[in-house]
Amino acid sequence: MSKVRKYVSEVFLELRKATWPWDPKEKGFAKYRELNESTVVVFIAMILLGAFVAVFDVSFREAFQAAQTWFGK
């Protein structure tokens, strides 16, 4: 039981050291400003990455089909 108690106390100690993505002094949605801004950045990055992959996918597919018709099947 002593090991479990030590483990739990160490976990709580580490959680106090952590930085959380919200300001405990703020109220309402302003409290989660950093979290909301980070979420928006991630969504924009995913949309841009998806568009980048889609453009290359379509262009390589067209190039492959053109090569097949050029050299024969």
Phi, psi and omega in degrees: 000330181295322180294321179294315180298318178296317180299313181296319179294323177292323177298313179297323178297316179293323179294329177291331180283338185291151173260133184255149185280033175212156181261114183294345180280335182279161177238155176070210182289337177298335179297327184256029183302310181298320179296316179295316180296320178295322179296319178296318179298319180294317178298317179296318179297321179293322178295316179295319179294319177297319178295318179300313180295320181296318180298313180292326178297313181294317182293320179290325178295315178297318179295321179293319178293322177295320178294322179296318180288327181291313184267353182087160184276000000 
